[in-house]
Amino acid sequence: MKKSLICTAIAVACCSATSYAEVFTLGQIDVVENDTDISTVSVNQDQLRQNQISNVAQVAKMSPGVSFERGGARGEQNIRVRGFDALRVPVFIDGIPVYVPYDGTMDLGRFTTFDLAEINISKGASSVLYGANTMGGAVNLVTRKPTKALEGTIGYGYQTGRNSHTAVNQTYFNLGTKQEKFYAQVSGSFAERQGLQLSRDFQPTSYENGGRAENSSSRDRKLSLRVGYTPNATDEYAISYSNQDGRKQQPFYTGNGKPRFWRWPAWDKESIYFLSHTEFADGQYYLNTKLFHDTFKNDLEIYNNETFSSQGKSTSYYRDYSYGAGLEFGANTSEKNILKLSALYKFDVHRDHDDDNPVARDEDRTYSVGLEDTYRVTDTTKVIMGISYDYKDAIKAQSYQLLSTASGEYGLYNFETGSQHAFNYQAKLAHNFSQNDELSLSYAHKSHLPTMKERYSRRIDRNRLPNPFLKPEIADHFEIGYFRTFSDMFKVEGALFYSHVKDAINEVAINDASADVQNQNVDKAIYKGVELGVTTFITKDITLGANYTYIHAKNGDSSIKVTNLPRHKFFAYTDWKITPELSVYLSQTAESGRYALVNKKYETLSGFGTTDAKITYAFKQGLSIDVGVSNIFDKNYYLTEGYVEEGRVYFANVKYSF
């Protein structure tokens, strides 16, 4: 479809400041064409910097259909996609799955955004080429690739609240070279938070007196390297390495439930992967390959009191790793048809122990094959169909526990293992009535294969029995979307969606006489709603934009509420280029309708709105500076009951690109 002027203007507005690098196309799964794919949110590097998004989870505030989720006592930051949590929306880096083997999630708050070219969030009918477990969608973090003989970006950011011990320091760099037949790059970032600034309206509690939140510091360091070989204009081979070194604390719980005093002295991740693209027969066929190895190190310290002077439980150590491989073969079978076939293999290992206890080990093998066909019926109509088959085989599952009540002997116990499998299929129809619009209809039948944690996890406060034969969760997604531009200065878009989930996994009491519980496929759920968006150029220098999401979530059991999900979510911004060098950016977020479960009772969290402002000055030599304020009116608000969000903070950033 031919681009309209407004799409071109949006692209120029988003990309004009980025002289460094382009998208690393080997890492893309979904390619969003001309900003017309409503079911995929694509946020580029300049949009991330403009909205002060320093970690991946924060992208939720500006993305329609996506909401932020804070992991309570675990101190994790994640996102929900049209109601589906992080367990059902896996994370990928350049198309490589990177979620933690044990529970299938990832703390997106530990992933800085300085080395990314774009974040792609696929909703509903996400491509079957991603592989297994994309029941609710997929998040793909696509990195950069250099385009010049020598180029780079160096930046520094500082943030603080009224309390001097809430400073945040961020430093990053990206350096690269592009030669005739190879390229190379190195990226690094360092982010350190001294503490979380609380609002003046925060009411002190037994464990938190306000000002700087107790136990709220964190540090994240990241280094990435890449070397690529480009023997000709079409083929590419690249090997990438990244190392993340993190530690974090979790602010004290301030609600009416039981507090926890947890710290993570180590949250480390290391990845190495190879990606390639080779074309044959003058581009009629191509072959993509991937090889990867990923390790995850996590240490959790659990204390008895707010002074951290006594550990009631041993330190918990996770030492997980994964490796795997994938192939994607594509063929232009005709001028109107493209066929893609994928095969993926992933081997997951979870190892955990407490202090001197022996190491328990879980092992899973996951296989996925997929077929995707894109057929252009006419110049204005295309159909995309996909089908895939996923299979998970549990090789080993262990737990260190009491083996004999008579002798009191403890040791490693081997659980019974099982397997799960699922078929997935989907179809999408897209039609252009003119050069300035697109209507899309889609249906997807997607699955989630139970994780190690869901099958074998045991809780301290009750006896959770394993269930190695859990069935996959199944979701059926329906969506209708439409976008249109008017007079090359105004764009509207919207989507209606409906998702029905069956065989959802939930904890069930085995009998009334004991505390035994077990995860079983007992629940159903419905997520339905609407997404609306508008972008307008008032003049060539003033851009206004807004999006709104409404989600109604209903559990099959009406007495159970879906928690940590806003019913209403709103984002709006104004971008005013006063001069070619000077610009002002204002943004507003608001949401309401989140449920929380507190002491076995449901509460509705108060709605809120926050306002941010930033002034940027861009020098002609590639240097830019900006200053601003987040949460200008110092709102005291919660996304998760008992865990307060940040109050007013001031920030300044400087960036130099060459």
N, C-alpha and C positions, 0 to 999 in steps of 0.2 A: 504494500500500500504506500502511495506517495505521502511524504511528510507534509503536514500543513505548516504554515509559518509559525504558529504558536508552539508546536513541538520543537521546531528548530530554535526558537527563542529560549525555550526552557532549557534545552541542551546547552546553548551558549551561556546562559546565566549560571548553570550548574558547573560548567567545565572551564570557563574562561580563566579562572584563577589557578588552574592546575597545569603548570608547565611540565611537571615531572610525571613520567610514566603513563602507561595505558593499562587496560584491564588484561590480566593474565588469562587469555581465552582458554588455555588448556584446563583451567579450573572451573569453567562454567558448565553447568548442566542445562539450566533454562536460560535461553538468550531472550531478553525482553526487547521486542522490536518496537521502536518509536514510542515507548511509553504507553502502548495500547493494551497491554495484557493486565487486566484488572486483577486477576487472580494471583499475580506475582508483584510484590513490593520490591523495588530496586532503589537503594539509597547509595549515592556515590560519595567519594571522599570529601568533596567540598560541602555537600549537605551535612555530612557528619561534623565537620569542623564548624560550619555555620551554626549548628544547633548545640554546640558544646557537648557532643557525644564522644566521650573518651573510652567507654567500654561498650561491648556489643549489646548488652541488655537494654541500655538506654535508648536504643533505636525505636523501642516500642512507643515512646511518647509521641512520635510524629507519624507513625505508620497506621493506616486504616486497617481495622480487623485484628490488630496486634495490641496486646496489653502487657504491662509489666507485672511480674510476679516475684515477690521476695520470699525466700525459703525459710522464714521464721528462724528457729534455733540453729538451723544448718548454715545460716549466713549466706545463702546463695541468691544470686540474681538471675532470673530467667524470664522468658516470655511465654505468653499463651497466644495461639493463633486460632482465631474464631472459637475460642473456648477450650481448645485442646492444649494440655500442659506439655512441659518440656519432654516428658517421657514418651510422648506420642508425636513429637516434632523434633527429630534428631538434628544434630549440628554437624556440618561438613566444612572442611577447609579445602578449597579448590577441588571440591567433589569427593574428598576423602572423609569417611566417617570418623569422628573424633570423640564421640560420646563415651563416658566412663563404662567399661564392660559390666561392672556389677549392677548398677541401677539404671543404666541407659540414659542418664542425664549429663549435664555439664553446667558448671557455674560460669555463666556468660559474663559475670562481673569481673572475672579474671582475664578476660580476653580484651586487650586494648585494641583500638581501631586505627592506630597511626600508620600501619603498614598495609591497610586494606585499600583496594580500588573501589569495591562496592560490597554491599550486603544484599543478598537476594533471599526474600522470604516467600516461599511458594505455599499457596493455600489450596485446600480442596484437592483438585485433580493435579497434584504435583507429578512430575515426570516419573514413570516407572524406571527410568534409567538410574535414579538415585539408589535403588536397591530396597532392602527390607525395612519395615517398621516405620514408614512414612504415613501412618494412619491419619494424622492431622495436618501434614504438610512437611516442609523441610526448610532449614536455614543453611544457606551456603555462603561462607565468608571467602570472597574472591580477592586474592592478593594482586600486587602490581607487577608490571614488567617494564623495563626501561626502553626508551625510544631514541636516545641520543648517545653520542660518543662518550659524553660525561655529563651527568645530571644528578641532582639530589635535592633533598629538602632537609632542613634542620629546624627544629622548633623547641620552644620552651613555654610552659604554662604555669601560672601560679594562681592559687585560689585560697581564700580564707574567709572565715566568718568574723564576728565581733570578738570571739575568744581567740587569743593569740596561739593557742595550741590546737587549732583546727586547720592548719595550713596543709595544702596539697601542692606538691611539686611534681611536674611532669616534663620529661625531656625525651625527645625522639629524633631519629635521623633515618633517612633513606638515601642510599647512594647506589648508582648504577651506571653501567656502560653497555652500549649496543654497538657491536661491530658487524662486519659483513656476514659472518657465519656463526657468531656466538654472542651471548650476552651474559652478564653477571650482575648481581646486586647483593647488597647487605643492608639489613634494616635492624634497628634496635630501639627499645623504649624503656623508660624507667618511670614508674609512678609510685609515689609514696604519700600516704595520707596520715597525718598526725592524729586526726580525730574528726568526728562528725559534729557539726554545729547544729544545736537544737534551737527551735524558735523561742522567742521571748514568751510566747503563750503556753509553752509546755508546763504542765503542772508536775512538780516534783513528786517522786514516789519513794518507796522504801529503799530502793537500790539506785535510783537516778535522781540527782538534784538539779539537773539542767545545765545550761551552758554547753560545755563539751561533753558529748555522750561518753560514758565510761566504756572501756573495752572496745574501742571503735577504730583502731588504727589498722592499716594494711600496707603492703608493699608488693609490687609486681615488676619483675624485670623480664625482658624478652629480647632474644637475638634470633634473627632469621638470615639464612644464606640461600642463594639460588644460583645455579649455573645452567645455561641453556645452549643447545646446539641447533642451528637452523641451516642445514645444508643447502636448502633451496627456498623458493618463495612460499611453499606450501607445508613442508614438513618441519616438525619441531620436537625436540627431546630435552627434557629438563629434570634436574634433580634438585630437591629442596630439603632444607633442614631448619628446624626451629626448636628453640629451647626456652621454656618458661619457668621462672623461679618465683614463687609467690608465698606469701604468708598473710594470714588475716585473723581478725578478731570479730566477734559478734556482739553488738551493743546489747546491754541488759534488757530483758523483757520488762515492760512497764505496765502490763495489764493485770487481770485478776487471776490468772492461772499460775502454774508452778514455774519459777524462773530456772534458767539453766546458765551455767558459767563455762562456756566453751571457747577454746582457742585452737587455731590450726597453725602450728609453727612451720609446716611445710605443705605447700600446694603446688606441686611441680609437674611439668609435662614436657615430654621430648618427642619429636616426630621427625621422621625422614621418609620421603616419598619420591617416586619417579612417575612422571607423566609423559606421554608421547602422543603425537598425531602424525600419521603417515597416509598420504594419498596415492591412489593407483589409477591407472587408465585415464589420465588427464582429468583427475578429480571426480570421476564417476563413482569411485569407491574410496572409503577411508577406514583406517583402523586406529582406534585410541586404546592405549594400555595404561594401567596404573599398578604400582607396587607400593606398599606402605608398611611401616612399622611404627607403633605408637606406644609410649609408656606413660604411666600415671602414678605419681607418688603423693600420698596424702597421709598426714599425721594429725590425729585429733586428741587434744588434751581435755579431759572432763574434770572440773573442779567442784568442790563442795560449797564454796563460799565466794563472795564478791571480792575478797582480797587475794584470791588465787594462792592461798597458803597451804591448801590441802587438796590432794587428788583422791576422791572417793573411789574412782575406778581407774584401771590401768589405761595408759595411752594406747589408742587404737591405731594400727598401722595398715594402710592399704598399699599394695605394690602390684598394680594391674598392668597388663600389656595386651596389645592386639597386633596382629599382622594379617595381611591379606593381599589380594590381587583382583584385577578386573579387566575385562575386555569390552570394547564397544565397536561393533562393525556397522558401517553405514553404506547405503547404496542408493544412488539416484536411479531408480528402476525405470523412470520415464521423466519427461519434462515436467510432469505434474506430481510426481510421487517420490518421497524419500522414505526409505525403510531403515530402521535402526534396531540392532540386536545387541543385547548386553548380557554379560555373565559376571557375577561377583562372588567372591569367597572371603570370609572373615573368620579368624580364629581369635577368640577372646579368652583371657585368663585373668581370674581374680584371686589375689592372695592377700589374706589378712591374718593378723594375730595381735594379741595384747601382750606387751612387754616380753616376758620370757616364755610364753606359751608357744607350742609348735604352730607352724604355718598351715592354715586351712586353705585348700585350693579348689576353685571352681573352674570348669572349662566348658566352653560352648563352641560349636562350629555352625556358621550360618552360610547358607547358599541362596543365591537369588539369580534368576534368569528373567529377562524382560524383552518384550518386542513392542516397538513403537512405530506407527506408520502415520505420515503426514501426507494427505492427498488434497491437492488444490483442484476443487471441482470446476471452478471458473476463476477468472481473475479477481473476483470479489468474494469468493467463498472457499473455505478450506475446512477439512475434517481431520482431527488428530485422534487416533485410537491407540490404546496401549493395553497390554496384558502382561502379567508377571506371575511367577511362582516363587514363594519363599519357603525355606526349610531350615529349621534350627534343631540341632542334635546336641543334647547335653552329654558330655563325655565324663565329667566328674563333678561331684558336689560334696563338700566336706564341711564339718563344723567341729570345733573343739568344745566338748561338753562332757557331762557326767555319763559314763558308760555303764556303771553298776552301782545301784543304791546300796547293795549289801557290802561291797568292798570300798565304796567311795572312790573308785578309780575314775580318773578323767583321761580323755584321749581324743583322737580324731575319729569321728563317726562318718561313714560314707553313706550318703543318702541314696535312695533309689533314683535313677535318672530316667528321663523320657524325651520325647521329641514333639515338635509342633510344626505344622505346615499350613499354608494359606495361599489361595489364588487371589489375585487382584486384577481388576479390569476397569477401564474408563474410556470415555469418549467426549470429545469437545468439538462443537461446531462454531465457527467464527465467520461472520458475514459483514461486509462493508456496503452500506447503502449508498455511500458517497466516499469521496477522498477524505472526508473529515469525521468519519464516525466508524464505530464497530460494535456489533452485537454479538455476544457469545453465550452459548448454552453448554453446560457440561454436567456430566454424571461420573462419579468415581466410587468404586467399591474397594476400600483400603483396609489393611490389617495391621495389628500390632502383636508381635510374638512376645510372650511373657519374658521378663528379664530374670537374671539370676536372683535378684532381690525378691521379686514377686513370688518366685517358686520356692525359695529356701530361707528367706530371712527369718530370724528369731528375735523377738523383742525381749528386753530386760524385764519389763513390768508384767508380762503375761507369756504364756507358752503358745507361741505361734507354730502350728504344725506345718511341715512342708507339704507342697502339692506339686510334684514334678509333672503332673499331667494336666495342668491348666490349659485351656483352649485359647486360641488367639482372640483378641478383641477385634470386632468388625465395625466399620463405619461406612455408611452410605451417604455420599455428598451430592447435593443438587445445587446448581448455581446458575443464575442468569445475570449477565453483566452488560453494561452499555456505556460508551463514552462518545462525546461529540465536542467538536470545537466550533465556535461561532465567530465570524468576522475576524478570524486570526488573532483575536485578542482575549478570548474567553473559552475556557474548557470546563466541562462538567463530566462527571463519571459516577457510576453507582453500581451496586451489586446487591442482589437478594440471594441469601444462601440458607440452606437447610441441611443439617447433618443428623443422622440417626445412628446411635451407637448401640450395639447389642453385645452380650457376653462380656460386659465390662467387669473388671476384676475388683473385688472389694473383700474386706475382712468380715468373716461370718463366725458367730459363736457356735461351737460344736454342740454343746448342751448347756443347760442351766446349772448343772451340778458342779461344773469346773470352769476354770478360767481359760480353757483351751479355745483357740481361734485358728482359722485357716483362711487363706485367700482362695476365693472361688469365683467362677464366672456367673454372677448372679444379677448384675445390674444392667439397666438400660438408661439411655440418656438421649436428650434431644437438644441440639444447639441450632437456633435459627435467628436470623437478624438481617440487618441492612447496613451497607457501607455507602456513604455519599462523600463526594469530593468536588471542589471547585478551585480553579486557578484563573486569575484575571490580571492582565496588564493594564493598569489604569493609564499609565503613560509608558514610554520606553524605559523609564527609570524607576517606576513604582510597580511592584508586584504584590498582589494579595492572594493568599491561599488558605484553604480550610478543609478539614475532613471530619466526619462524624461517623461513629459506629454504634449501633444498637445490637445487643446480643441478649436473647432470652434463653437461659439454660434451665432445663427441667430434667430432674432425675426420675427414673421409673418409679421409685418409691417417693411419693410426694412429701414424706416426712424428712427426706434428706435433701439439703440444699447444696448446690455447687458453689464452693467457696473460692475466694481469691480471684474473682472475675467481675469486672465492672459491667453493669448493664448499659450505661451510657458513657461514651468517651468522645472527647472533642479536642481538636488541635487547630490553631489558626496562627498565621504569621503575616507580617508586613516586612517587605524588603525594599528600602528606599535608597537608591544611589544618588546622593545629593550632588556629588561631583564624580568624575571618573575615578577619583582616588578615595573619596569619603562615602561611607554608607552606614545606614542605621538598620538594625534588624530587631524586630519585636516579635515575641511569640507568646501564646497563651495555651495552656493545657487545662482541661477540666474533666472530671469523671465523677460518677456516683453509682450506687447500687451494688457494692461489694458485700458479700456475706462472709462472716467469720464464725468458726465454731469455738466457743469458749466454755469450758467446763460442761460439755455435752449439751450446750444450748446455742442456738444460732443468734447472732447479732448482725445488724446492718451497720457497716462503717459509714461515718459521715462523708458526704460528698465534699469536694474541694476544687479549687482552681488556683493555679500558680502562673505568674507572669515573669518573663525573662526579657532582658534588653541587652543589646551589644552595639558598640560603635567600632567600625573597622576603618583603618587607613592603609591603603595599598600604595607603596612607593613603586616607581617605575623600574627600579633595579631588582625586583623580585622579593623585596622585603615588605612584610605587612605586620601591623600590630593591631590588636583589638583589646578593648576593655569592656566590662559589663557587669551585670548583676543577675543572679539567678534567684528565683522566689523573692521578687522585689518586696512584696507585702508581708513577708515573713510568716507565711501560713504554717500552722501546726496541723499536720495531717498524717494519716496512716494508710498504707497499702495492705499491711498485714496486721491484725489485731495485736497490740502490745509492742510493736516495733516501729518507733516513730521515724519519720523521714526528715530530711535536712531542711533547716530554716534558711534565712537569707545569707547568701555568700557573695563575695566580690571576686572577680577574676580578671586576669590579664594574660594575653598570649602574644608571642612574637614568632614569626616564621620567615625563613629565608629559603627561596627556591632558586636554583640555577640550572 
